Amino acid sequence: MREALRFLGALLLGLLLVGGTVGAGLFLLLQGEEALAQELLRLVREKASLILFLAFLFALVLAALLHPLFLGYLAATRALGQEAEVLLANPGHRLRLRGPFELQSLARLINRLAEEKEALEKEVEARVAEAKALLAREREVLATLIAHLPQGVVLANPKGQVLLYNPPARRLLGEGLGAGKSLLGLLERGLLAHALALPGERFLTQGPKGPLRLQAVPLEAGFLLLLEEAREEGALEEATLHRLKDKLAGLRALVEAAAQEAPHPLLAQARATAEALSRLVEGLKAPVRAEEVRAEDLMSLLAEALEREAGLSPGFSLKEGAEGLLVQADTYALARGLAATLAGEEEVFWEGERQGNLFRLTLRFPHPAPKPHPLLQEAVEAAQGSLWREDGRLHLLLPAREAPSLPAPQGPPPRAEVVDPALLQVPEALEDAPLEGLLYTAFDLETTGLDPEKDAIVALGAVHVLGRRVLHQETFEALVDPGRPIAKAATEVHGLTWEMLKGKPRLEEVLPAFKAFLEDTVLLAHNGAFDLAFLRRVGVGEPPLVDTLLLAHLLFPDLKDHRLEALAERFGVPVLGRHTALGDALMTAEVFIRMVPLLKEKGYATLGAVLSACRRLPLARLRY
């Protein structure tokens, strides 16, 4: 119905045009011929029915002639669109070439795009399959490696679900460990969060089958757990130390009692020996179960733990001089003790400060300080610190030391750039070389004006292009002191003033390096005739030049805007650093590598073919 209405509208417009043309012609013919006009009007009145019939017959014949052309064109266009939709589901489908020439040309283009899409999809599928196979092999190698590690290893995703584990981990965590299962039911959630905040430290925890030492390493897509069976060496030594103290205290009491009942010279020697042993035992210390953590990190860790465990968000501050101080503490035990002590509190503020080789943490309350929980007392004593209350304050004193200054880590060396040697197989006749087998130098100049005879170069920028690859690591950029003021109009274009360029090298100092950069390459520029006019004046030779401005006219003759920015937008190249020499050179290079496949499609596959086609363009005759 819509096509019929469109056809009737077109027919009515055609009739109006024909009728209007006939009426205008009669009006002009009858100017000054009143008798003839009167006779014509009389004839129209007498033959009105015949004229109307002939007009109707003319409209009918016109409709019969236009109908197949008009509706056929619409039908062919509609059919082409409907058939093209099939390509969305089946990239292997191809459109039939039918209808007017323009639609056949459009169908060919759509078929070519479909072929490229199908080829790309197959390439992507092949690469995905290859990546999956490589990933499967790497997983097998990783599984084999961790299976032979003595430590338990568990790889989990951010939700704590197990992705990979080895036999020692299964032995330490028990039958509850399995692929896809959650670690949160086997290990304490708070401990895992705390361990992930300190990936370099190990923590003692109770696992399903006994005590464990746990270390968590955060990864981009989850975390890694390293597990070991905890040997209670520190606890055993501490118990032994207590027993020694008890036995020595009993021995001293026994010697004192014996000396009172029956004095003997040997008892004095025994008393002296017992006192010496007591002093030695008092000097012994049980191993400290603590790690060193920076003061600022300790404050943040404790605040996060309190918010997580007790729902309390304390305010805190670190006084000047305490930053970078290494505090000795079992951070997890300290966090649990503080959470237990502050349970039920609504407001607390703490501050950290340095006191010599100690770190003092003061908790301030709006009321008398609460009694420390035994867990907090044990954590502070285990770190060989002290703890006391003072009105509305609770003080923790922990051992600390100055953090050693470490040299800045050196990054990895730059990657070696590797190019395919096959790309450099250029034939002896340079013009016979394929476009993708040449080394180009895309370059640009900034100048003091537009006259090569009077103006000077103020900036040079260049980058190498190998085939269809821009070598971003091989660039040349230099600012040049022109030795004279720069016109305001030129400064408005490139932003360079003489004040900015004073003290920069002169052009004769820069040219040798620039010539070496251009050597053995094909020049590439946008509107390169302008730049070459300046280079010729300073003795730079003129090897073959490929001009992207001429290429744009060759590829897109109907395009009205051939500026570099317009071409960059057309090809999806970011417009960065416009009107800087290196920025324009990089943009020219990126535009050119996107032009190469279009040139090959039009039959310009070699350098000679491109240069010959460009020389025939009217714009190529422009000289500066």
C-alpha positions as CSV (number, residue, x, y, z in Angstrom):
1,M,0.0,0.0,0.0
2,R,2.8,2.4,0.9
3,E,4.5,1.7,-2.5
4,A,1.3,2.4,-4.3
5,L,0.8,5.7,-2.6
6,R,4.4,6.6,-3.4
7,F,3.8,5.7,-7.1
8,L,0.6,7.8,-7.2
9,G,2.4,10.7,-5.7
10,A,5.3,10.4,-8.3
11,L,2.7,10.1,-11.1
12,L,0.8,13.2,-10.0
13,L,4.0,15.1,-9.8
14,G,4.9,14.0,-13.3
15,L,1.5,15.1,-14.7
16,L,1.8,18.4,-13.0
17,L,5.2,18.9,-14.5
18,V,4.0,17.9,-18.0
19,G,0.8,20.0,-17.7
20,G,2.7,23.0,-16.3
21,T,5.2,22.8,-19.2
22,V,2.4,22.6,-21.8
23,G,0.5,25.4,-20.2
24,A,3.7,27.6,-20.0
25,G,4.4,26.9,-23.6
26,L,0.9,27.8,-24.8
27,F,1.0,31.0,-22.7
28,L,4.2,32.1,-24.4
29,L,3.0,31.2,-27.9
30,L,-0.3,33.1,-27.5
31,Q,1.3,36.3,-26.3
32,G,0.0,39.0,-28.7
33,E,-2.2,36.6,-30.6
34,E,-5.7,37.5,-29.1
35,A,-7.6,36.1,-32.0
36,L,-5.8,32.8,-31.9
37,A,-6.3,32.7,-28.1
38,Q,-10.0,33.2,-28.5
39,E,-10.2,30.6,-31.2
40,L,-8.3,28.1,-28.9
41,L,-10.6,28.7,-26.0
42,R,-13.6,28.1,-28.2
43,L,-12.1,24.9,-29.4
44,V,-11.3,23.8,-25.8
45,R,-14.9,24.4,-24.8
46,E,-16.3,22.5,-27.7
47,K,-13.9,19.6,-27.4
48,A,-13.7,19.5,-23.6
49,S,-14.8,15.9,-23.3
50,L,-12.3,14.8,-25.9
51,I,-9.5,16.7,-24.3
52,L,-10.3,15.2,-20.9
53,F,-10.4,11.8,-22.5
54,L,-7.0,12.3,-24.2
55,A,-5.5,13.7,-20.9
56,F,-6.8,10.6,-19.0
57,L,-5.4,8.3,-21.8
58,F,-2.1,10.1,-21.5
59,A,-2.0,9.7,-17.7
60,L,-2.9,6.0,-18.1
61,V,-0.1,5.4,-20.7
62,L,2.4,7.3,-18.5
63,A,1.4,5.2,-15.5
64,A,1.7,2.0,-17.6
65,L,5.2,3.0,-18.7
66,L,6.4,4.2,-15.2
67,H,4.8,1.5,-13.1
68,P,7.2,-1.4,-13.8
69,L,10.2,0.9,-13.6
70,F,9.2,2.7,-10.4
71,L,7.7,-0.3,-8.5
72,G,10.3,-2.6,-10.0
73,Y,13.1,-0.4,-8.6
74,L,11.4,-0.3,-5.2
75,A,10.8,-4.1,-5.2
76,A,14.4,-4.8,-6.2
77,T,15.7,-2.4,-3.4
78,R,13.3,-4.0,-0.9
79,A,14.4,-7.5,-1.9
80,L,18.0,-6.6,-1.7
81,G,17.5,-5.3,1.9
82,Q,15.6,-8.4,2.9
83,E,18.2,-10.7,1.4
84,A,21.0,-8.8,3.0
85,E,19.4,-9.4,6.4
86,V,20.1,-13.1,5.9
87,L,23.8,-12.3,6.2
88,L,23.4,-11.5,9.9
89,A,22.5,-15.1,10.6
90,N,24.4,-16.8,7.7
91,P,27.7,-15.0,6.7
92,G,28.1,-17.6,4.0
93,H,25.1,-16.4,2.1
94,R,25.6,-14.3,-1.1
95,L,23.3,-11.8,-2.7
96,R,22.1,-12.4,-6.3
97,L,23.1,-9.6,-8.7
98,R,19.8,-8.4,-10.2
99,G,17.9,-5.1,-10.8
100,P,19.4,-1.8,-11.9
101,F,23.1,-1.3,-12.3
102,E,23.4,0.7,-9.1
103,L,21.7,-2.0,-7.0
104,Q,24.0,-4.7,-8.6
105,S,27.0,-2.6,-7.6
106,L,25.7,-2.3,-4.1
107,A,25.1,-6.0,-3.9
108,R,28.7,-6.7,-5.0
109,L,29.9,-4.4,-2.2
110,I,27.7,-6.2,0.3
111,N,28.9,-9.6,-0.9
112,R,32.5,-8.5,-0.6
113,L,31.9,-7.2,3.0
114,A,30.2,-10.5,3.8
115,E,33.2,-12.4,2.5
116,E,35.6,-10.4,4.7
117,K,33.3,-10.8,7.7
118,E,33.1,-14.6,7.1
119,A,36.9,-14.8,6.8
120,L,37.4,-12.7,9.9
121,E,34.9,-14.9,11.9
122,K,36.8,-18.0,10.8
123,E,40.1,-16.5,11.8
124,V,38.7,-15.5,15.1
125,E,37.3,-19.0,15.7
126,A,40.6,-20.5,14.8
127,R,42.5,-18.2,17.1
128,V,40.0,-18.8,19.9
129,A,40.4,-22.6,19.4
130,E,44.1,-22.2,19.4
131,A,44.0,-20.1,22.6
132,K,41.7,-22.6,24.3
133,A,44.1,-25.4,23.4
134,L,47.1,-23.4,24.7
135,L,45.2,-22.6,27.9
136,A,44.3,-26.3,28.3
137,R,48.0,-27.2,27.9
138,E,49.1,-24.5,30.4
139,R,46.5,-25.7,32.9
140,E,47.8,-29.3,32.5
141,V,51.4,-28.1,33.1
142,L,50.3,-25.9,36.0
143,A,48.4,-28.8,37.6
144,T,51.4,-31.1,37.1
145,L,53.7,-28.6,38.7
146,I,51.6,-27.8,41.8
147,A,50.8,-31.5,42.3
148,H,54.5,-32.0,43.2
149,L,54.8,-29.1,45.5
150,P,55.1,-29.9,49.2
151,Q,52.9,-27.0,50.2
152,G,49.2,-27.0,49.8
153,V,48.1,-24.7,46.8
154,V,44.6,-23.6,46.1
155,L,43.5,-21.3,43.3
156,A,40.2,-19.6,43.8
157,N,38.0,-17.0,42.0
158,P,37.0,-13.7,43.7
159,K,34.0,-15.4,45.3
160,G,36.2,-17.9,47.0
161,Q,35.2,-20.8,44.8
162,V,38.0,-23.3,44.2
163,L,39.3,-23.6,40.6
164,L,42.4,-25.7,41.2
165,Y,44.1,-27.5,44.1
166,N,46.9,-30.0,44.8
167,P,46.9,-33.2,46.9
168,P,48.7,-31.5,49.9
169,A,45.9,-28.9,50.1
170,R,43.3,-31.7,50.1
171,R,45.2,-33.4,52.9
172,L,45.3,-30.2,55.0
173,L,41.7,-29.0,54.3
174,G,40.0,-32.3,54.1
175,E,37.2,-33.7,52.0
176,G,35.3,-30.4,52.1
177,L,37.8,-29.1,49.5
178,G,36.7,-29.6,45.9
179,A,36.6,-27.9,42.5
180,G,33.7,-25.4,42.4
181,K,33.2,-25.5,46.2
182,S,33.7,-22.4,48.4
183,L,36.6,-21.9,50.8
184,L,34.5,-19.8,53.1
185,G,33.1,-22.9,54.8
186,L,36.6,-24.2,55.4
187,L,38.5,-21.1,56.5
188,E,37.5,-18.0,58.4
189,R,36.3,-15.3,56.1
190,G,37.8,-12.5,58.2
191,L,41.2,-14.2,58.1
192,L,41.1,-14.6,54.3
193,A,40.3,-10.9,53.9
194,H,43.1,-9.9,56.3
195,A,45.6,-12.2,54.6
196,L,44.8,-10.8,51.2
197,A,45.6,-7.3,52.5
198,L,49.0,-8.6,53.6
199,P,50.1,-10.9,50.8
200,G,53.7,-11.1,52.1
201,E,52.8,-12.5,55.6
202,R,51.8,-15.9,56.9
203,F,49.0,-16.4,59.4
204,L,48.3,-19.2,61.9
205,T,44.7,-20.5,61.7
206,Q,42.7,-23.6,62.6
207,G,41.8,-25.7,59.6
208,P,39.4,-28.6,59.4
209,K,42.2,-31.0,60.2
210,G,44.3,-29.0,62.6
211,P,46.4,-25.8,62.8
212,L,47.6,-24.3,59.5
213,R,49.9,-21.6,58.4
214,L,48.2,-19.7,55.5
215,Q,49.4,-17.1,53.0
216,A,47.1,-15.5,50.5
217,V,48.3,-13.9,47.2
218,P,45.7,-11.7,45.4
219,L,45.5,-12.2,41.6
220,E,43.7,-10.3,38.8
221,A,40.9,-12.8,38.7
222,G,40.9,-14.3,42.2
223,F,43.6,-15.3,44.7
224,L,46.1,-18.0,45.5
225,L,46.4,-19.8,48.9
226,L,49.6,-21.4,50.1
227,L,49.1,-23.8,53.0
228,E,51.5,-25.5,55.4
229,E,50.9,-27.6,58.5
230,A,51.6,-25.5,61.6
231,R,54.4,-26.9,63.8
232,E,53.9,-25.6,67.3
233,E,57.6,-24.9,67.9
234,G,57.0,-21.5,69.4
235,A,54.3,-22.8,71.8
236,L,56.5,-25.8,72.8
237,E,59.5,-23.5,73.6
238,E,57.3,-21.2,75.6
239,A,55.9,-24.0,77.7
240,T,59.5,-25.4,78.3
241,L,60.5,-21.9,79.4
242,H,57.7,-21.8,82.0
243,R,58.6,-25.3,83.3
244,L,62.2,-24.2,83.7
245,K,61.2,-21.2,85.7
246,D,59.0,-23.3,87.9
247,K,61.7,-25.9,88.5
248,L,64.3,-23.3,89.3
249,A,62.0,-21.6,91.7
250,G,61.5,-24.9,93.5
251,L,65.2,-25.6,93.5
252,R,65.9,-22.2,95.1
253,A,63.3,-22.8,97.8
254,L,64.7,-26.3,98.5
255,V,68.3,-24.8,98.9
256,E,67.0,-22.1,101.2
257,A,65.1,-24.6,103.4
258,A,68.1,-27.0,103.6
259,A,70.5,-24.1,104.5
260,Q,68.3,-23.1,107.4
261,E,68.0,-26.6,108.8
262,A,71.6,-27.8,108.3
263,P,74.1,-25.2,107.1
264,H,76.8,-26.7,104.8
265,P,79.5,-25.1,102.6
266,L,78.1,-26.9,99.5
267,L,74.7,-25.4,100.1
268,A,76.1,-21.9,99.5
269,Q,77.6,-23.0,96.2
270,A,74.2,-24.6,95.3
271,R,72.5,-21.3,96.2
272,A,74.9,-19.4,93.9
273,T,74.4,-21.9,91.1
274,A,70.6,-21.7,91.4
275,E,70.7,-17.9,91.3
276,A,72.9,-17.9,88.2
277,L,70.5,-20.3,86.4
278,S,67.6,-18.1,87.4
279,R,69.2,-15.1,85.8
280,L,70.0,-17.1,82.6
281,V,66.4,-18.3,82.4
282,E,65.0,-14.9,83.0
283,G,67.1,-13.7,80.0
284,L,65.5,-16.2,77.7
285,K,62.5,-15.1,75.7
286,A,59.9,-17.1,73.9
287,P,59.8,-16.6,70.1
288,V,57.6,-13.7,69.1
289,R,54.7,-14.7,66.8
290,A,54.4,-11.4,65.0
291,E,55.3,-9.7,61.7
292,E,56.4,-6.2,60.8
293,V,53.9,-3.9,59.1
294,R,54.1,-0.2,58.3
295,A,52.3,2.0,60.7
296,E,50.0,3.5,58.1
297,D,49.1,0.1,56.8
298,L,48.4,-1.2,60.4
299,M,46.0,1.7,61.0
300,S,44.1,0.9,57.8
301,L,44.0,-2.8,58.4
302,L,42.7,-2.4,61.9
303,A,40.0,0.1,60.8
304,E,38.9,-2.3,58.0
305,A,38.8,-5.2,60.5
306,L,36.7,-3.3,63.0
307,E,34.2,-2.3,60.3
308,R,34.0,-5.9,59.1
309,E,33.9,-7.6,62.5
310,A,32.2,-5.1,64.8
311,G,30.4,-2.8,62.5
312,L,32.4,0.2,63.9
313,S,34.0,2.8,61.7
314,P,36.6,4.6,63.8
315,G,38.3,7.8,63.0
316,F,42.0,7.7,63.1
317,S,45.1,9.8,62.6
318,L,48.8,9.2,62.3
319,K,51.1,11.8,63.8
320,E,54.1,13.2,61.9
321,G,57.2,11.0,62.3
322,A,55.3,7.7,62.5
323,E,54.9,7.3,58.8
324,G,57.0,4.5,57.4
325,L,57.7,3.0,60.9
326,L,57.7,-0.8,61.0
327,V,55.5,-2.0,63.8
328,Q,55.9,-5.5,65.2
329,A,52.5,-7.1,65.7
330,D,50.3,-10.1,64.9
331,T,47.9,-8.0,62.9
332,Y,45.1,-10.5,62.7
333,A,45.3,-11.4,66.4
334,L,45.4,-7.6,67.2
335,A,42.4,-7.0,65.0
336,R,40.4,-9.8,66.7
337,G,41.3,-8.5,70.1
338,L,40.3,-4.9,69.3
339,A,37.0,-6.1,67.7
340,A,36.2,-8.1,70.9
341,T,37.2,-5.2,73.1
342,L,35.2,-2.6,71.2
343,A,32.1,-4.8,70.7
344,G,29.1,-2.6,71.5
345,E,30.9,0.7,71.3
346,E,29.4,3.4,69.1
347,E,32.2,5.9,68.9
348,V,36.0,5.7,69.2
349,F,38.9,7.7,67.8
350,W,42.5,6.5,67.8
351,E,45.8,8.0,66.9
352,G,49.2,6.6,66.3
353,E,52.5,8.2,67.3
354,R,56.2,7.3,67.6
355,Q,57.9,7.1,70.9
356,G,61.6,6.3,70.2
357,N,61.7,2.7,69.0
358,L,58.1,2.1,70.0
359,F,54.7,2.7,68.4
360,R,52.0,4.0,70.6
361,L,48.3,3.5,69.6
362,T,45.9,5.5,71.8
363,L,42.1,4.8,71.6
364,R,40.0,7.7,72.9
365,F,36.4,7.1,74.2
366,P,33.7,9.6,75.2
367,H,33.5,7.6,78.5
368,P,35.9,5.5,80.6
369,A,37.9,3.1,78.5
370,P,36.5,-0.5,78.4
371,K,38.4,-3.4,79.9
372,P,40.7,-5.0,77.3
373,H,39.5,-8.4,76.1
374,P,41.9,-11.3,76.9
375,L,42.4,-11.8,73.1
376,L,43.7,-8.2,72.9
377,Q,45.9,-8.8,76.0
378,E,47.4,-11.9,74.4
379,A,48.0,-10.3,71.1
380,V,49.9,-7.4,72.7
381,E,51.9,-9.7,75.0
382,A,52.8,-12.0,72.1
383,A,54.3,-9.0,70.3
384,Q,56.2,-8.1,73.5
385,G,54.2,-4.9,73.9
386,S,52.2,-3.4,76.8
387,L,48.7,-2.3,77.4
388,W,47.0,-0.1,80.0
389,R,44.0,2.1,80.6
390,E,43.9,5.7,81.6
391,D,40.5,7.3,82.1
392,G,38.9,7.6,78.7
393,R,41.9,6.2,76.9
394,L,43.3,2.8,76.1
395,H,47.0,2.7,75.3
396,L,48.8,0.0,73.3
397,L,52.6,0.2,73.1
398,L,54.2,-2.0,70.4
399,P,57.8,-2.6,69.4
400,A,58.8,-0.7,66.2
401,R,61.8,0.3,64.1
402,E,62.7,2.7,61.3
403,A,61.9,1.2,57.9
404,P,65.1,0.7,55.8
405,S,65.3,2.7,52.6
406,L,65.1,0.4,49.6
407,P,66.4,1.3,46.1
408,A,63.7,2.0,43.6
409,P,62.9,-1.2,41.7
410,Q,64.1,-1.3,38.2
411,G,61.6,-2.1,35.5
412,P,62.1,-4.8,33.0
413,P,64.3,-3.9,30.0
414,P,62.4,-2.7,26.9
415,R,61.1,-5.4,24.7
416,A,63.1,-6.0,21.6
417,E,61.2,-5.1,18.5
418,V,61.1,-7.8,15.9
419,V,60.0,-7.4,12.3
420,D,59.4,-9.9,9.6
421,P,62.4,-10.1,7.3
422,A,60.2,-11.1,4.4
423,L,58.7,-7.6,4.4
424,L,62.1,-6.2,3.5
425,Q,62.6,-8.2,0.3
426,V,62.5,-5.3,-2.1
427,P,63.2,-5.9,-5.8
428,E,66.0,-3.9,-7.5
429,A,63.5,-1.8,-9.4
430,L,61.9,0.1,-6.5
431,E,58.8,1.0,-8.4
432,D,58.0,-2.8,-8.8
433,A,58.0,-3.3,-5.0
434,P,54.6,-4.1,-3.4
435,L,53.2,-1.4,-1.2
436,E,53.4,-3.7,1.8
437,G,57.0,-4.5,1.2
438,L,58.6,-1.1,1.7
439,L,60.0,0.9,4.6
440,Y,58.4,4.4,4.7
441,T,59.2,7.5,6.7
442,A,56.0,9.5,7.4
443,F,57.1,13.1,8.1
444,D,55.8,16.6,8.7
445,L,57.3,20.1,9.1
446,E,56.1,23.2,10.9
447,T,57.3,26.5,9.5
448,T,57.3,30.2,10.1
449,G,55.0,30.7,7.0
450,L,53.9,29.4,3.7
451,D,56.7,30.7,1.4
452,P,59.6,28.2,1.0
453,E,61.8,31.0,-0.4
454,K,61.4,33.3,2.6
455,D,60.2,31.2,5.6
456,A,62.1,28.7,7.7
457,I,61.5,25.3,9.4
458,V,60.8,25.4,13.1
459,A,59.9,21.7,13.8
460,L,60.5,18.3,12.2
461,G,58.7,15.1,13.1
462,A,58.9,11.6,11.5
463,V,58.1,8.0,12.1
464,H,59.0,4.8,10.3
465,V,56.3,2.6,8.7
466,L,57.0,-1.0,7.7
467,G,54.4,-2.3,5.3
468,R,51.1,-1.9,7.3
469,R,52.8,-1.4,10.7
470,V,53.6,1.9,12.3
471,L,56.9,1.5,14.2
472,H,56.1,3.8,17.2
473,Q,59.4,3.0,18.8
474,E,61.2,4.6,15.8
475,T,60.4,8.3,15.8
476,F,62.3,11.5,15.1
477,E,61.3,14.9,16.7
478,A,63.2,18.1,16.9
479,L,62.4,21.8,17.5
480,V,64.5,24.3,15.6
481,D,65.5,27.9,16.3
482,P,64.7,29.8,13.1
483,G,66.8,32.8,14.2
484,R,64.0,35.2,13.6
485,P,60.5,36.1,14.9
486,I,57.5,33.9,13.8
487,A,54.5,35.4,12.2
488,K,51.4,35.5,14.4
489,A,49.4,33.5,11.8
490,A,51.9,30.7,11.9
491,T,52.0,30.6,15.7
492,E,48.2,30.4,15.7
493,V,48.5,27.1,13.7
494,H,51.3,25.3,15.5
495,G,51.5,27.2,18.8
496,L,55.3,27.8,18.6
497,T,56.8,31.2,19.3
498,W,60.4,32.4,18.9
499,E,60.7,32.8,22.6
500,M,59.9,29.1,23.0
501,L,62.5,28.1,20.3
502,K,65.4,30.3,21.4
503,G,68.3,28.1,22.5
504,K,67.1,25.1,20.5
505,P,69.5,23.7,17.9
506,R,69.8,25.4,14.5
507,L,68.5,23.6,11.4
508,E,72.0,22.8,10.2
509,E,72.6,20.9,13.5
510,V,69.5,18.9,13.2
511,L,69.6,18.0,9.5
512,P,72.3,15.3,9.6
513,A,70.3,13.2,12.0
514,F,67.1,13.8,10.1
515,K,68.8,12.8,6.8
516,A,70.0,9.6,8.4
517,F,66.5,8.9,9.6
518,L,65.1,9.3,6.0
519,E,67.9,7.2,4.4
520,D,66.8,4.0,2.6
521,T,63.1,4.8,3.0
522,V,60.2,6.0,0.9
523,L,58.9,9.4,2.0
524,L,55.3,9.6,3.1
525,A,53.5,12.9,3.8
526,H,50.2,14.7,3.5
527,N,50.4,17.5,1.0
528,G,54.1,16.5,0.7
529,A,54.8,19.0,-2.1
530,F,54.7,21.8,0.4
531,D,57.1,20.1,2.8
532,L,59.5,19.0,0.0
533,A,59.8,22.6,-1.2
534,F,61.3,23.5,2.2
535,L,63.5,20.4,2.3
536,R,64.9,20.9,-1.2
537,R,66.1,24.4,-0.1
538,V,68.3,22.9,2.6
539,G,69.8,20.1,0.5
540,V,67.6,17.1,1.5
541,G,67.2,14.8,-1.6
542,E,64.0,13.8,-3.1
543,P,63.5,10.1,-3.0
544,P,60.1,8.7,-4.0
545,L,57.3,10.5,-2.2
546,V,53.8,9.0,-1.5
547,D,51.3,11.7,-0.7
548,T,48.2,10.8,1.2
549,L,46.5,13.9,-0.1
550,L,46.8,12.6,-3.7
551,L,45.9,9.1,-2.5
552,A,42.7,10.5,-1.0
553,H,41.7,12.1,-4.3
554,L,42.6,8.8,-6.1
555,L,40.4,6.7,-3.7
556,F,37.6,9.2,-3.0
557,P,37.2,11.5,-6.0
558,D,33.7,12.5,-4.8
559,L,34.8,13.4,-1.3
560,K,34.7,17.1,-0.7
561,D,37.0,17.3,2.3
562,H,40.5,15.7,1.9
563,R,42.1,17.3,4.9
564,L,44.2,15.1,7.2
565,E,41.6,15.5,10.1
566,A,38.8,14.4,7.8
567,L,40.7,11.4,6.5
568,A,41.6,10.4,10.1
569,E,38.0,10.6,11.1
570,R,36.9,8.6,8.1
571,F,39.4,5.8,9.0
572,G,38.8,5.9,12.7
573,V,42.3,7.3,13.6
574,P,42.4,9.4,16.8
575,V,43.2,13.1,16.1
576,L,46.0,13.6,18.6
577,G,48.8,16.2,18.6
578,R,47.3,18.0,15.5
579,H,49.6,20.7,14.0
580,T,52.7,19.3,15.8
581,A,55.2,17.8,13.5
582,L,55.4,14.4,15.1
583,G,51.6,14.3,15.8
584,D,50.8,14.9,12.1
585,A,53.5,12.4,11.0
586,L,51.9,9.7,13.2
587,M,48.4,10.6,11.9
588,T,49.6,10.4,8.3
589,A,51.2,7.0,8.9
590,E,48.0,5.6,10.5
591,V,45.9,6.9,7.6
592,F,48.3,5.5,5.0
593,I,48.3,1.9,6.4
594,R,44.5,2.0,6.2
595,M,44.6,3.1,2.6
596,V,46.8,0.3,1.5
597,P,44.1,-2.4,1.2
598,L,41.8,0.0,-0.7
599,L,44.6,0.8,-3.1
600,K,45.2,-2.9,-3.7
601,E,41.5,-3.4,-4.3
602,K,41.6,-0.8,-7.0
603,G,44.6,-2.4,-8.7
604,Y,47.3,-0.2,-7.3
605,A,49.4,-2.9,-5.7
606,T,52.9,-1.6,-6.3
607,L,54.7,1.7,-5.6
608,G,55.1,2.4,-9.3
609,A,51.4,2.0,-10.0
610,V,50.5,4.3,-7.1
611,L,53.0,7.0,-8.2
612,S,51.9,6.8,-11.8
613,A,48.2,7.1,-10.9
614,C,49.0,10.1,-8.6
615,R,51.0,11.9,-11.3
616,R,47.9,11.9,-13.6
617,L,45.8,13.8,-11.0
618,P,45.4,17.6,-11.6
619,L,46.5,18.3,-8.0
620,A,49.9,16.7,-8.7
621,R,50.8,19.7,-10.9
622,L,50.7,22.1,-8.0
623,R,54.1,23.5,-7.2
624,Y,55.3,25.6,-4.2
